[in-house]
Amino acid sequence: MSSKNVTVTIMAREFIIACPEGQEKSLLDSVQYLNQKIDLIQSQGSIVGIDRIIIMAALNIRSEEHTSELQSPMYLVCRLLL
């Protein structure tokens, strides 16, 4: 599978990310969502430092995904089979 370089901006810094062809929109949507989470954390003003803000945003996103997975009917079926 070939990849394409996509330039994204996170916290006013540009990064070039190798992305599988056809997945560019998904990557850009993910970056936009990450930037929204970062903006929210920054607006609350309780966390200082770029590294800490990004880590908290990533942990919050993973927590949302995990909660969603736990509530998914497929997860419930899989858990019942274990």
Order of alpha helices (4+ residues) and beta strands (2+ residues): beta-beta-alpha-alpha-alpha
